[in-house]
Amino acid sequence: MLNIVAGRLESQAVIQLLQGHLDDMYATSPPESVHALDISKLQTPGIRFWSAWQGDALVGCVALKQHSAQMAEIKSMRTAPEARGQGVGRALLQFLLGQAKHSGIRQLYLETVSMDFFLPARNLYQSAGFKFCGPFADYPDDPNSMFMIKELEY
């Protein structure tokens, strides 16, 4: 059973999972195109972070960065390599959509990398109703980035 809890950024397992996320980003993208957040940035005001556990095993994480009262962004969504293909990403995304709606968010955005390595993530977002859009917030137009939005309905 999947247990999604707030925080646990101090957990060594969470730190390692997020480092793996950053490592993948830098391995597949030029440094100027990496927009993933490190632990210190995930602890700033306006960002909420959740980790997903199956028993004592960390299987994923996700964060929500609030840009305004009605606009937020998905950050640091990651499934542990050993848990991929088991529905963890979909469960995290559904959980986050619920949290966003509960917070009154009307527009939920994300930025992802355009490389094929991230195709499964883009497919997941599209299957959940996200549509491609242009850059948002302070993101520059970047051929290595793809931007998506979902209008949340109440």
N, CA, C and O atoms as a GROMACS GRO file, in nm:
protein
  616
    1MET      N    1   0.084  -0.119   0.000
    1MET     CA    2   0.000   0.000   0.000
    1MET      C    3   0.088   0.125   0.000
    1MET      O    4   0.188   0.131   0.072
    2LEU      N    5   0.050   0.222  -0.080
    2LEU     CA    6   0.127   0.345  -0.093
    2LEU      C    7   0.085   0.444   0.015
    2LEU      O    8  -0.034   0.470   0.034
    3ASN      N    9   0.181   0.498   0.085
    3ASN     CA   10   0.157   0.596   0.190
    3ASN      C   11   0.228   0.726   0.150
    3ASN      O   12   0.351   0.731   0.146
    4ILE      N   13   0.152   0.829   0.120
    4ILE     CA   14   0.208   0.958   0.079
    4ILE      C   15   0.202   1.051   0.198
    4ILE      O   16   0.095   1.077   0.253
    5VAL      N   17   0.319   1.103   0.239
    5VAL     CA   18   0.329   1.186   0.359
    5VAL      C   19   0.399   1.317   0.326
    5VAL      O   20   0.481   1.325   0.235
    6ALA      N   21   0.364   1.420   0.403
    6ALA     CA   22   0.429   1.550   0.386
    6ALA      C   23   0.572   1.543   0.436
    6ALA      O   24   0.600   1.484   0.540
    7GLY      N   25   0.661   1.606   0.360
    7GLY     CA   26   0.798   1.624   0.404
    7GLY      C   27   0.888   1.503   0.398
    7GLY      O   28   0.886   1.425   0.304
    8ARG      N   29   0.968   1.491   0.504
    8ARG     CA   30   1.074   1.391   0.518
    8ARG      C   31   1.196   1.425   0.432
    8ARG      O   32   1.271   1.337   0.390
    9LEU      N   33   1.215   1.554   0.408
    9LEU     CA   34   1.332   1.597   0.330
    9LEU      C   35   1.463   1.566   0.401
    9LEU      O   36   1.569   1.568   0.339
   10GLU      N   37   1.457   1.538   0.531
   10GLU     CA   38   1.579   1.504   0.606
   10GLU      C   39   1.615   1.357   0.591
   10GLU      O   40   1.725   1.316   0.629
   11SER      N   41   1.525   1.278   0.537
   11SER     CA   42   1.548   1.135   0.520
   11SER      C   43   1.659   1.110   0.419
   11SER      O   44   1.661   1.170   0.312
   12GLN      N   45   1.751   1.022   0.454
   12GLN     CA   46   1.861   0.989   0.362
   12GLN      C   47   1.808   0.929   0.232
   12GLN      O   48   1.864   0.953   0.125
   13ALA      N   49   1.701   0.853   0.241
   13ALA     CA   50   1.641   0.794   0.120
   13ALA      C   51   1.586   0.903   0.029
   13ALA      O   52   1.602   0.896  -0.093
   14VAL      N   53   1.522   1.004   0.086
   14VAL     CA   54   1.469   1.116   0.006
   14VAL      C   55   1.585   1.194  -0.056
   14VAL      O   56   1.580   1.230  -0.174
   15ILE      N   57   1.686   1.221   0.022
   15ILE     CA   58   1.803   1.294  -0.030
   15ILE      C   59   1.864   1.219  -0.148
   15ILE      O   60   1.898   1.281  -0.249
   16GLN      N   61   1.878   1.087  -0.136
   16GLN     CA   62   1.935   1.007  -0.246
   16GLN      C   63   1.844   1.006  -0.369
   16GLN      O   64   1.892   1.015  -0.481
   17LEU      N   65   1.713   0.996  -0.348
   17LEU     CA   66   1.619   0.996  -0.460
   17LEU      C   67   1.625   1.129  -0.535
   17LEU      O   68   1.627   1.132  -0.658
   18LEU      N   69   1.628   1.239  -0.461
   18LEU     CA   70   1.635   1.371  -0.524
   18LEU      C   71   1.770   1.392  -0.593
   18LEU      O   72   1.776   1.458  -0.697
   19GLN      N   73   1.877   1.337  -0.536
   19GLN     CA   74   2.008   1.348  -0.602
   19GLN      C   75   2.007   1.270  -0.733
   19GLN      O   76   2.064   1.315  -0.832
   20GLY      N   77   1.943   1.155  -0.734
   20GLY     CA   78   1.928   1.078  -0.857
   20GLY      C   79   1.852   1.156  -0.963
   20GLY      O   80   1.883   1.148  -1.082
   21HIS      N   81   1.751   1.231  -0.920
   21HIS     CA   82   1.674   1.315  -1.010
   21HIS      C   83   1.764   1.423  -1.072
   21HIS      O   84   1.763   1.444  -1.193
   22LEU      N   85   1.840   1.490  -0.988
   22LEU     CA   86   1.933   1.592  -1.038
   22LEU      C   87   2.038   1.531  -1.129
   22LEU      O   88   2.072   1.589  -1.232
   23ASP      N   89   2.091   1.415  -1.092
   23ASP     CA   90   2.192   1.348  -1.175
   23ASP      C   91   2.137   1.318  -1.314
   23ASP      O   92   2.205   1.340  -1.414
   24ASP      N   93   2.012   1.267  -1.320
   24ASP     CA   94   1.951   1.238  -1.450
   24ASP      C   95   1.931   1.366  -1.531
   24ASP      O   96   1.950   1.367  -1.653
   25MET      N   97   1.892   1.471  -1.463
   25MET     CA   98   1.871   1.598  -1.534
   25MET      C   99   2.002   1.647  -1.597
   25MET      O  100   2.005   1.685  -1.714
   26TYR      N  101   2.108   1.646  -1.519
   26TYR     CA  102   2.238   1.694  -1.572
   26TYR      C  103   2.297   1.599  -1.675
   26TYR      O  104   2.374   1.642  -1.761
   27ALA      N  105   2.261   1.470  -1.668
   27ALA     CA  106   2.312   1.373  -1.766
   27ALA      C  107   2.241   1.385  -1.900
   27ALA      O  108   2.295   1.343  -2.003
   28THR      N  109   2.121   1.442  -1.900
   28THR     CA  110   2.042   1.447  -2.024
   28THR      C  111   2.020   1.588  -2.077
   28THR      O  112   1.967   1.604  -2.187
   29SER      N  113   2.060   1.690  -2.002
   29SER     CA  114   2.032   1.830  -2.042
   29SER      C  115   2.155   1.918  -2.020
   29SER      O  116   2.236   1.891  -1.932
   30PRO      N  117   2.167   2.023  -2.100
   30PRO     CA  118   2.272   2.120  -2.072
   30PRO      C  119   2.243   2.188  -1.937
   30PRO      O  120   2.126   2.202  -1.900
   31PRO      N  121   2.345   2.230  -1.864
   31PRO     CA  122   2.324   2.287  -1.730
   31PRO      C  123   2.224   2.403  -1.727
   31PRO      O  124   2.148   2.416  -1.632
   32GLU      N  125   2.224   2.486  -1.830
   32GLU     CA  126   2.133   2.602  -1.831
   32GLU      C  127   1.987   2.560  -1.850
   32GLU      O  128   1.896   2.641  -1.832
   33SER      N  129   1.965   2.434  -1.886
   33SER     CA  130   1.828   2.384  -1.906
   33SER      C  131   1.779   2.299  -1.790
   33SER      O  132   1.670   2.243  -1.798
   34VAL      N  133   1.857   2.287  -1.684
   34VAL     CA  134   1.817   2.209  -1.568
   34VAL      C  135   1.745   2.301  -1.469
   34VAL      O  136   1.804   2.395  -1.417
   35HIS      N  137   1.618   2.271  -1.446
   35HIS     CA  138   1.537   2.354  -1.356
   35HIS      C  139   1.490   2.277  -1.233
   35HIS      O  140   1.404   2.325  -1.159
   36ALA      N  141   1.546   2.160  -1.211
   36ALA     CA  142   1.511   2.080  -1.094
   36ALA      C  143   1.561   2.149  -0.968
   36ALA      O  144   1.663   2.218  -0.970
   37LEU      N  145   1.488   2.130  -0.859
   37LEU     CA  146   1.522   2.194  -0.732
   37LEU      C  147   1.602   2.099  -0.644
   37LEU      O  148   1.575   1.979  -0.639
   38ASP      N  149   1.701   2.155  -0.574
   38ASP     CA  150   1.774   2.075  -0.477
   38ASP      C  151   1.702   2.082  -0.342
   38ASP      O  152   1.601   2.151  -0.329
   39ILE      N  153   1.754   2.012  -0.244
   39ILE     CA  154   1.690   2.005  -0.113
   39ILE      C  155   1.667   2.143  -0.053
   39ILE      O  156   1.558   2.170  -0.002
   40SER      N  157   1.766   2.231  -0.059
   40SER     CA  158   1.751   2.363   0.003
   40SER      C  159   1.638   2.442  -0.063
   40SER      O  160   1.565   2.513   0.006
   41LYS      N  161   1.624   2.432  -0.195
   41LYS     CA  162   1.517   2.506  -0.264
   41LYS      C  163   1.381   2.444  -0.237
   41LYS      O  164   1.280   2.514  -0.238
   42LEU      N  165   1.376   2.315  -0.212
   42LEU     CA  166   1.250   2.250  -0.180
   42LEU      C  167   1.201   2.288  -0.040
   42LEU      O  168   1.085   2.263  -0.006
   43GLN      N  169   1.288   2.349   0.041
   43GLN     CA  170   1.251   2.388   0.177
   43GLN      C  171   1.211   2.534   0.186
   43GLN      O  172   1.188   2.584   0.296
   44THR      N  173   1.201   2.604   0.073
   44THR     CA  174   1.167   2.745   0.076
   44THR      C  175   1.016   2.764   0.088
   44THR      O  176   0.938   2.676   0.052
   45PRO      N  177   0.974   2.881   0.139
   45PRO     CA  178   0.830   2.908   0.149
   45PRO      C  179   0.763   2.900   0.011
   45PRO      O  180   0.822   2.934  -0.091
   46GLY      N  181   0.639   2.856   0.012
   46GLY     CA  182   0.565   2.845  -0.113
   46GLY      C  183   0.581   2.712  -0.182
   46GLY      O  184   0.522   2.689  -0.288
   47ILE      N  185   0.662   2.622  -0.123
   47ILE     CA  186   0.679   2.488  -0.181
   47ILE      C  187   0.639   2.384  -0.077
   47ILE      O  188   0.685   2.386   0.037
   48ARG      N  189   0.551   2.293  -0.119
   48ARG     CA  190   0.512   2.180  -0.034
   48ARG      C  191   0.566   2.053  -0.099
   48ARG      O  192   0.562   2.037  -0.221
   49PHE      N  193   0.617   1.964  -0.016
   49PHE     CA  194   0.683   1.843  -0.063
   49PHE      C  195   0.622   1.721   0.004
   49PHE      O  196   0.591   1.722   0.124
   50TRP      N  197   0.603   1.615  -0.077
   50TRP     CA  198   0.552   1.489  -0.025
   50TRP      C  199   0.642   1.375  -0.071
   50TRP      O  200   0.698   1.379  -0.180
   51SER      N  201   0.653   1.274   0.013
   51SER     CA  202   0.726   1.153  -0.024
   51SER      C  203   0.630   1.035  -0.016
   51SER      O  204   0.539   1.032   0.066
   52ALA      N  205   0.654   0.937  -0.103
   52ALA     CA  206   0.566   0.819  -0.111
   52ALA      C  207   0.643   0.696  -0.066
   52ALA      O  208   0.757   0.674  -0.108
   53TRP      N  209   0.581   0.617   0.019
   53TRP     CA  210   0.646   0.503   0.081
   53TRP      C  211   0.561   0.377   0.067
   53TRP      O  212   0.438   0.383   0.074
   54GLN      N  213   0.626   0.266   0.047
   54GLN     CA  214   0.564   0.134   0.058
   54GLN      C  215   0.637   0.065   0.171
   54GLN      O  216   0.749   0.018   0.154
   55GLY      N  217   0.572   0.060   0.285
   55GLY     CA  218   0.641   0.013   0.405
   55GLY      C  219   0.753   0.110   0.438
   55GLY      O  220   0.730   0.231   0.449
   56ASP      N  221   0.874   0.058   0.454
   56ASP     CA  222   0.989   0.144   0.484
   56ASP      C  223   1.063   0.189   0.358
   56ASP      O  224   1.163   0.260   0.368
   57ALA      N  225   1.014   0.150   0.241
   57ALA     CA  226   1.084   0.181   0.116
   57ALA      C  227   1.027   0.308   0.052
   57ALA      O  228   0.906   0.318   0.028
   58LEU      N  229   1.114   0.402   0.026
   58LEU     CA  230   1.076   0.523  -0.047
   58LEU      C  231   1.058   0.486  -0.194
   58LEU      O  232   1.148   0.428  -0.255
   59VAL      N  233   0.943   0.518  -0.250
   59VAL     CA  234   0.917   0.483  -0.390
   59VAL      C  235   0.895   0.605  -0.480
   59VAL      O  236   0.888   0.591  -0.602
   60GLY      N  237   0.884   0.724  -0.421
   60GLY     CA  238   0.867   0.843  -0.505
   60GLY      C  239   0.851   0.969  -0.423
   60GLY      O  240   0.846   0.967  -0.300
   61CYS      N  241   0.842   1.080  -0.497
   61CYS     CA  242   0.822   1.210  -0.433
   61CYS      C  243   0.764   1.308  -0.534
   61CYS      O  244   0.768   1.285  -0.655
   62VAL      N  245   0.710   1.416  -0.483
   62VAL     CA  246   0.655   1.523  -0.566
   62VAL      C  247   0.645   1.650  -0.482
   62VAL      O  248   0.633   1.644  -0.359
   63ALA      N  249   0.651   1.764  -0.549
   63ALA     CA  250   0.638   1.892  -0.480
   63ALA      C  251   0.543   1.982  -0.558
   63ALA      O  252   0.523   1.965  -0.678
   64LEU      N  253   0.486   2.078  -0.487
   64LEU     CA  254   0.397   2.177  -0.546
   64LEU      C  255   0.452   2.314  -0.512
   64LEU      O  256   0.465   2.350  -0.395
   65LYS      N  257   0.484   2.391  -0.616
   65LYS     CA  258   0.535   2.527  -0.598
   65LYS      C  259   0.423   2.624  -0.633
   65LYS      O  260   0.376   2.628  -0.747
   66GLN      N  261   0.381   2.702  -0.534
   66GLN     CA  262   0.272   2.797  -0.554
   66GLN      C  263   0.329   2.927  -0.611
   66GLN      O  264   0.417   2.989  -0.550
   67HIS      N  265   0.279   2.967  -0.727
   67HIS     CA  266   0.322   3.092  -0.789
   67HIS      C  267   0.228   3.207  -0.754
   67HIS      O  268   0.273   3.320  -0.739
   68SER      N  269   0.099   3.179  -0.742
   68SER     CA  270  -0.001   3.278  -0.704
   68SER      C  271  -0.116   3.202  -0.639
   68SER      O  272  -0.110   3.080  -0.624
   69ALA      N  273  -0.222   3.274  -0.602
   69ALA     CA  274  -0.334   3.210  -0.535
   69ALA      C  275  -0.397   3.100  -0.620
   69ALA      O  276  -0.448   3.002  -0.567
   70GLN      N  277  -0.393   3.116  -0.753
   70GLN     CA  278  -0.461   3.020  -0.840
   70GLN      C  279  -0.368   2.948  -0.936
   70GLN      O  280  -0.415   2.873  -1.022
   71MET      N  281  -0.237   2.969  -0.924
   71MET     CA  282  -0.142   2.907  -1.017
   71MET      C  283  -0.030   2.839  -0.940
   71MET      O  284   0.030   2.898  -0.849
   72ALA      N  285  -0.002   2.715  -0.978
   72ALA     CA  286   0.106   2.640  -0.914
   72ALA      C  287   0.176   2.554  -1.018
   72ALA      O  288   0.131   2.541  -1.132
   73GLU      N  289   0.288   2.497  -0.975
   73GLU     CA  290   0.373   2.417  -1.064
   73GLU      C  291   0.412   2.287  -0.995
   73GLU      O  292   0.442   2.285  -0.876
   74ILE      N  293   0.412   2.180  -1.072
   74ILE     CA  294   0.464   2.052  -1.022
   74ILE      C  295   0.616   2.056  -1.029
   74ILE      O  296   0.673   2.093  -1.132
   75LYS      N  297   0.681   2.019  -0.921
   75LYS     CA  298   0.827   2.013  -0.915
   75LYS      C  299   0.868   1.878  -0.856
   75LYS      O  300   0.793   1.815  -0.780
   76SER      N  301   0.987   1.836  -0.891
   76SER     CA  302   1.054   1.721  -0.828
   76SER      C  303   0.969   1.595  -0.825
   76SER      O  304   0.972   1.520  -0.727
   77MET      N  305   0.894   1.570  -0.932
   77MET     CA  306   0.820   1.445  -0.937
   77MET      C  307   0.917   1.336  -0.981
   77MET      O  308   0.981   1.345  -1.086
   78ARG      N  309   0.925   1.232  -0.899
   78ARG     CA  310   1.024   1.128  -0.924
   78ARG      C  311   0.975   0.996  -0.868
   78ARG      O  312   0.925   0.990  -0.756
   79THR      N  313   0.988   0.893  -0.947
   79THR     CA  314   0.962   0.757  -0.900
   79THR      C  315   1.097   0.688  -0.886
   79THR      O  316   1.182   0.698  -0.974
   80ALA      N  317   1.115   0.617  -0.776
   80ALA     CA  318   1.239   0.542  -0.757
   80ALA      C  319   1.254   0.441  -0.871
   80ALA      O  320   1.156   0.380  -0.911
   81PRO      N  321   1.375   0.424  -0.923
   81PRO     CA  322   1.395   0.332  -1.036
   81PRO      C  323   1.337   0.193  -1.015
   81PRO      O  324   1.279   0.136  -1.107
   82GLU      N  325   1.350   0.139  -0.895
   82GLU     CA  326   1.300   0.004  -0.868
   82GLU      C  327   1.147  -0.002  -0.859
   82GLU      O  328   1.090  -0.112  -0.856
   83ALA      N  329   1.080   0.113  -0.855
   83ALA     CA  330   0.933   0.115  -0.844
   83ALA      C  331   0.866   0.161  -0.973
   83ALA      O  332   0.743   0.174  -0.977
   84ARG      N  333   0.944   0.186  -1.077
   84ARG     CA  334   0.884   0.233  -1.203
   84ARG      C  335   0.797   0.124  -1.265
   84ARG      O  336   0.825   0.005  -1.253
   85GLY      N  337   0.691   0.169  -1.330
   85GLY     CA  338   0.599   0.078  -1.395
   85GLY      C  339   0.498   0.015  -1.301
   85GLY      O  340   0.425  -0.077  -1.339
   86GLN      N  341   0.492   0.063  -1.177
   86GLN     CA  342   0.402   0.006  -1.077
   86GLN      C  343   0.289   0.101  -1.037
   86GLN      O  344   0.215   0.073  -0.943
   87GLY      N  345   0.275   0.213  -1.109
   87GLY     CA  346   0.166   0.306  -1.081
   87GLY      C  347   0.198   0.412  -0.977
   87GLY      O  348   0.110   0.488  -0.939
   88VAL      N  349   0.323   0.419  -0.931
   88VAL     CA  350   0.360   0.517  -0.829
   88VAL      C  351   0.347   0.659  -0.885
   88VAL      O  352   0.291   0.746  -0.818
   89GLY      N  353   0.399   0.683  -1.005
   89GLY     CA  354   0.390   0.816  -1.064
   89GLY      C  355   0.247   0.861  -1.081
   89GLY      O  356   0.213   0.976  -1.050
   90ARG      N  357   0.162   0.773  -1.129
   90ARG     CA  358   0.020   0.807  -1.147
   90ARG      C  359  -0.045   0.838  -1.012
   90ARG      O  360  -0.123   0.933  -1.001
   91ALA      N  361  -0.015   0.758  -0.910
   91ALA     CA  362  -0.071   0.782  -0.776
   91ALA      C  363  -0.024   0.916  -0.721
   91ALA      O  364  -0.103   0.991  -0.663
   92LEU      N  365   0.104   0.947  -0.739
   92LEU     CA  366   0.156   1.077  -0.693
   92LEU      C  367   0.089   1.192  -0.767
   92LEU      O  368   0.054   1.293  -0.706
   93LEU      N  369   0.071   1.176  -0.897
   93LEU     CA  370   0.008   1.282  -0.976
   93LEU      C  371  -0.137   1.302  -0.932
   93LEU      O  372  -0.181   1.416  -0.916
   94GLN      N  373  -0.211   1.195  -0.912
   94GLN     CA  374  -0.350   1.207  -0.866
   94GLN      C  375  -0.356   1.271  -0.728
   94GLN      O  376  -0.443   1.354  -0.701
   95PHE      N  377  -0.265   1.233  -0.641
   95PHE     CA  378  -0.258   1.293  -0.508
   95PHE      C  379  -0.233   1.444  -0.520
   95PHE      O  380  -0.300   1.523  -0.454
   96LEU      N  381  -0.138   1.481  -0.604
   96LEU     CA  382  -0.102   1.622  -0.619
   96LEU      C  383  -0.217   1.702  -0.679
   96LEU      O  384  -0.242   1.816  -0.639
   97LEU      N  385  -0.287   1.644  -0.775
   97LEU     CA  386  -0.404   1.712  -0.832
   97LEU      C  387  -0.508   1.740  -0.723
   97LEU      O  388  -0.568   1.847  -0.721
   98GLY      N  389  -0.528   1.645  -0.635
   98GLY     CA  390  -0.619   1.666  -0.523
   98GLY      C  391  -0.573   1.776  -0.429
   98GLY      O  392  -0.653   1.858  -0.385
   99GLN      N  393  -0.444   1.779  -0.400
   99GLN     CA  394  -0.388   1.883  -0.314
   99GLN      C  395  -0.403   2.021  -0.378
   99GLN      O  396  -0.438   2.119  -0.312
  100ALA      N  397  -0.377   2.027  -0.509
  100ALA     CA  398  -0.389   2.154  -0.582
  100ALA      C  399  -0.533   2.204  -0.579
  100ALA      O  400  -0.558   2.322  -0.552
  101LYS      N  401  -0.628   2.115  -0.605
  101LYS     CA  402  -0.769   2.156  -0.602
  101LYS      C  403  -0.808   2.202  -0.462
  101LYS      O  404  -0.877   2.302  -0.447
  102HIS      N  405  -0.764   2.127  -0.361
  102HIS     CA  406  -0.796   2.163  -0.223
  102HIS      C  407  -0.740   2.303  -0.188
  102HIS      O  408  -0.795   2.372  -0.102
  103SER      N  409  -0.633   2.342  -0.254
  103SER     CA  410  -0.569   2.472  -0.228
  103SER      C  411  -0.627   2.583  -0.315
  103SER      O  412  -0.584   2.698  -0.305
  104GLY      N  413  -0.724   2.551  -0.401
  104GLY     CA  414  -0.786   2.652  -0.485
  104GLY      C  415  -0.710   2.683  -0.614
  104GLY      O  416  -0.738   2.783  -0.680
  105ILE      N  417  -0.614   2.598  -0.648
  105ILE     CA  418  -0.537   2.618  -0.771
  105ILE      C  419  -0.628   2.595  -0.891
  105ILE      O  420  -0.705   2.499  -0.894
  106ARG      N  421  -0.618   2.682  -0.988
  106ARG     CA  422  -0.698   2.668  -1.111
  106ARG      C  423  -0.610   2.628  -1.230
  106ARG      O  424  -0.658   2.563  -1.323
  107GLN      N  425  -0.482   2.667  -1.226
  107GLN     CA  426  -0.390   2.633  -1.334
  107GLN      C  427  -0.268   2.565  -1.274
  107GLN      O  428  -0.198   2.620  -1.189
  108LEU      N  429  -0.244   2.441  -1.320
  108LEU     CA  430  -0.130   2.365  -1.272
  108LEU      C  431  -0.036   2.343  -1.389
  108LEU      O  432  -0.073   2.282  -1.489
  109TYR      N  433   0.086   2.392  -1.376
  109TYR     CA  434   0.187   2.387  -1.481
  109TYR      C  435   0.297   2.289  -1.445
  109TYR      O  436   0.309   2.246  -1.330
  110LEU      N  437   0.377   2.256  -1.544
  110LEU     CA  438   0.501   2.184  -1.520
  110LEU      C  439   0.598   2.211  -1.634
  110LEU      O  440   0.559   2.248  -1.745
  111GLU      N  441   0.724   2.192  -1.604
  111GLU     CA  442   0.831   2.199  -1.703
  111GLU      C  443   0.899   2.064  -1.699
  111GLU      O  444   0.928   2.012  -1.592
  112THR      N  445   0.924   2.008  -1.816
  112THR     CA  446   0.996   1.883  -1.825
  112THR      C  447   1.096   1.891  -1.939
  112THR      O  448   1.092   1.983  -2.020
  113VAL      N  449   1.184   1.796  -1.943
  113VAL     CA  450   1.290   1.796  -2.044
  113VAL      C  451   1.239   1.736  -2.174
  113VAL      O  452   1.157   1.644  -2.172
  114SER      N  453   1.286   1.786  -2.285
  114SER     CA  454   1.239   1.741  -2.416
  114SER      C  455   1.305   1.611  -2.462
  114SER      O  456   1.262   1.552  -2.561
  115MET      N  457   1.408   1.564  -2.393
  115MET     CA  458   1.479   1.444  -2.434
  115MET      C  459   1.392   1.319  -2.417
  115MET      O  460   1.301   1.316  -2.334
  116ASP      N  461   1.421   1.216  -2.496
  116ASP     CA  462   1.343   1.092  -2.494
  116ASP      C  463   1.341   1.024  -2.358
  116ASP      O  464   1.247   0.952  -2.325
  117PHE      N  465   1.445   1.047  -2.278
  117PHE     CA  466   1.452   0.987  -2.144
  117PHE      C  467   1.327   1.020  -2.063
  117PHE      O  468   1.285   0.940  -1.979
  118PHE      N  469   1.268   1.138  -2.087
  118PHE     CA  470   1.154   1.184  -2.009
  118PHE      C  471   1.020   1.162  -2.081
  118PHE      O  472   0.918   1.213  -2.036
  119LEU      N  473   1.020   1.086  -2.190
  119LEU     CA  474   0.897   1.056  -2.262
  119LEU      C  475   0.793   0.987  -2.174
  119LEU      O  476   0.676   1.022  -2.182
  120PRO      N  477   0.830   0.890  -2.091
  120PRO     CA  478   0.728   0.829  -2.004
  120PRO      C  479   0.659   0.931  -1.913
  120PRO      O  480   0.538   0.922  -1.890
  121ALA      N  481   0.734   1.027  -1.863
  121ALA     CA  482   0.674   1.131  -1.778
  121ALA      C  483   0.576   1.216  -1.860
  121ALA      O  484   0.466   1.244  -1.815
  122ARG      N  485   0.617   1.256  -1.979
  122ARG     CA  486   0.528   1.337  -2.063
  122ARG      C  487   0.401   1.259  -2.098
  122ARG      O  488   0.292   1.315  -2.098
  123ASN      N  489   0.415   1.130  -2.125
  123ASN     CA  490   0.298   1.048  -2.154
  123ASN      C  491   0.204   1.041  -2.034
  123ASN      O  492   0.083   1.046  -2.050
  124LEU      N  493   0.260   1.028  -1.916
  124LEU     CA  494   0.179   1.026  -1.794
  124LEU      C  495   0.101   1.156  -1.780
  124LEU      O  496  -0.019   1.154  -1.755
  125TYR      N  497   0.170   1.269  -1.795
  125TYR     CA  498   0.103   1.399  -1.781
  125TYR      C  499  -0.007   1.415  -1.885
  125TYR      O  500  -0.117   1.462  -1.853
  126GLN      N  501   0.021   1.377  -2.010
  126GLN     CA  502  -0.081   1.388  -2.114
  126GLN      C  503  -0.201   1.300  -2.082
  126GLN      O  504  -0.315   1.341  -2.104
  127SER      N  505  -0.178   1.181  -2.031
  127SER     CA  506  -0.289   1.091  -1.999
  127SER      C  507  -0.375   1.146  -1.885
  127SER      O  508  -0.490   1.106  -1.870
  128ALA      N  509  -0.320   1.238  -1.806
  128ALA     CA  510  -0.394   1.300  -1.696
  128ALA      C  511  -0.457   1.433  -1.738
  128ALA      O  512  -0.513   1.504  -1.655
  129GLY      N  513  -0.448   1.466  -1.867
  129GLY     CA  514  -0.515   1.586  -1.916
  129GLY      C  515  -0.428   1.709  -1.931
  129GLY      O  516  -0.480   1.817  -1.960
  130PHE      N  517  -0.298   1.696  -1.911
  130PHE     CA  518  -0.210   1.810  -1.932
  130PHE      C  519  -0.192   1.833  -2.082
  130PHE      O  520  -0.185   1.738  -2.160
  131LYS      N  521  -0.183   1.960  -2.120
  131LYS     CA  522  -0.164   2.000  -2.259
  131LYS      C  523  -0.034   2.078  -2.270
  131LYS      O  524   0.006   2.146  -2.176
  132PHE      N  525   0.031   2.069  -2.384
  132PHE     CA  526   0.153   2.146  -2.407
  132PHE      C  527   0.118   2.294  -2.418
  132PHE      O  528   0.013   2.331  -2.471
  133CYS      N  529   0.208   2.378  -2.369
  133CYS     CA  530   0.188   2.522  -2.372
  133CYS      C  531   0.325   2.588  -2.386
  133CYS      O  532   0.427   2.519  -2.397
  134GLY      N  533   0.328   2.718  -2.386
  134GLY     CA  534   0.454   2.791  -2.390
  134GLY      C  535   0.513   2.808  -2.251
  134GLY      O  536   0.454   2.764  -2.152
  135PRO      N  537   0.629   2.872  -2.243
  135PRO     CA  538   0.692   2.896  -2.113
  135PRO      C  539   0.598   2.974  -2.020
  135PRO      O  540   0.515   3.052  -2.066
  136PHE      N  541   0.612   2.952  -1.893
  136PHE     CA  542   0.531   3.021  -1.792
  136PHE      C  543   0.624   3.072  -1.683
  136PHE      O  544   0.743   3.040  -1.680
  137ALA      N  545   0.568   3.151  -1.593
  137ALA     CA  546   0.644   3.210  -1.482
  137ALA      C  547   0.770   3.276  -1.538
  137ALA      O  548   0.762   3.358  -1.630
  138ASP      N  549   0.887   3.240  -1.484
  138ASP     CA  550   1.010   3.304  -1.531
  138ASP      C  551   1.095   3.211  -1.616
  138ASP      O  552   1.215   3.234  -1.633
  139TYR      N  553   1.034   3.106  -1.671
  139TYR     CA  554   1.108   3.015  -1.758
  139TYR      C  555   1.136   3.082  -1.892
  139TYR      O  556   1.048   3.146  -1.949
  140PRO      N  557   1.258   3.067  -1.943
  140PRO     CA  558   1.288   3.117  -2.078
  140PRO      C  559   1.240   3.017  -2.183
  140PRO      O  560   1.219   2.899  -2.153
  141ASP      N  561   1.223   3.064  -2.303
  141ASP     CA  562   1.195   2.973  -2.414
  141ASP      C  563   1.323   2.892  -2.436
  141ASP      O  564   1.429   2.950  -2.458
  142ASP      N  565   1.315   2.760  -2.429
  142ASP     CA  566   1.433   2.674  -2.431
  142ASP      C  567   1.398   2.548  -2.510
  142ASP      O  568   1.302   2.479  -2.475
  143PRO      N  569   1.474   2.516  -2.614
  143PRO     CA  570   1.442   2.396  -2.692
  143PRO      C  571   1.458   2.267  -2.612
  143PRO      O  572   1.409   2.162  -2.655
  144ASN      N  573   1.526   2.271  -2.499
  144ASN     CA  574   1.544   2.153  -2.416
  144ASN      C  575   1.432   2.134  -2.314
  144ASN      O  576   1.429   2.034  -2.243
  145SER      N  577   1.342   2.231  -2.306
  145SER     CA  578   1.231   2.225  -2.211
  145SER      C  579   1.099   2.213  -2.284
  145SER      O  580   1.082   2.265  -2.395
  146MET      N  581   1.007   2.144  -2.221
  146MET     CA  582   0.869   2.137  -2.268
  146MET      C  583   0.782   2.180  -2.150
  146MET      O  584   0.809   2.145  -2.036
  147PHE      N  585   0.678   2.254  -2.180
  147PHE     CA  586   0.591   2.309  -2.077
  147PHE      C  587   0.450   2.255  -2.097
  147PHE      O  588   0.404   2.237  -2.209
  148MET      N  589   0.383   2.230  -1.985
  148MET     CA  590   0.249   2.173  -1.991
  148MET      C  591   0.161   2.242  -1.887
  148MET      O  592   0.210   2.294  -1.787
  149ILE      N  593   0.031   2.241  -1.914
  149ILE     CA  594  -0.067   2.301  -1.823
  149ILE      C  595  -0.190   2.212  -1.814
  149ILE      O  596  -0.227   2.143  -1.909
  150LYS      N  597  -0.251   2.216  -1.698
  150LYS     CA  598  -0.382   2.154  -1.680
  150LYS      C  599  -0.470   2.256  -1.610
  150LYS      O  600  -0.436   2.308  -1.503
  151GLU      N  601  -0.583   2.284  -1.670
  151GLU     CA  602  -0.683   2.372  -1.609
  151GLU      C  603  -0.765   2.284  -1.515
  151GLU      O  604  -0.828   2.188  -1.559
  152LEU      N  605  -0.764   2.318  -1.387
  152LEU     CA  606  -0.837   2.236  -1.290
  152LEU      C  607  -0.981   2.285  -1.282
  152LEU      O  608  -1.007   2.405  -1.272
  153GLU      N  609  -1.072   2.192  -1.285
  153GLU     CA  610  -1.214   2.224  -1.281
  153GLU      C  611  -1.270   2.184  -1.146
  153GLU      O  612  -1.229   2.083  -1.087
  154TYR      N  613  -1.363   2.263  -1.099
  154TYR     CA  614  -1.425   2.238  -0.969
  154TYR      C  615  -1.573   2.210  -0.985
  154TYR      O  616  -1.643   2.187  -0.886
   0.00000   0.00000   0.00000
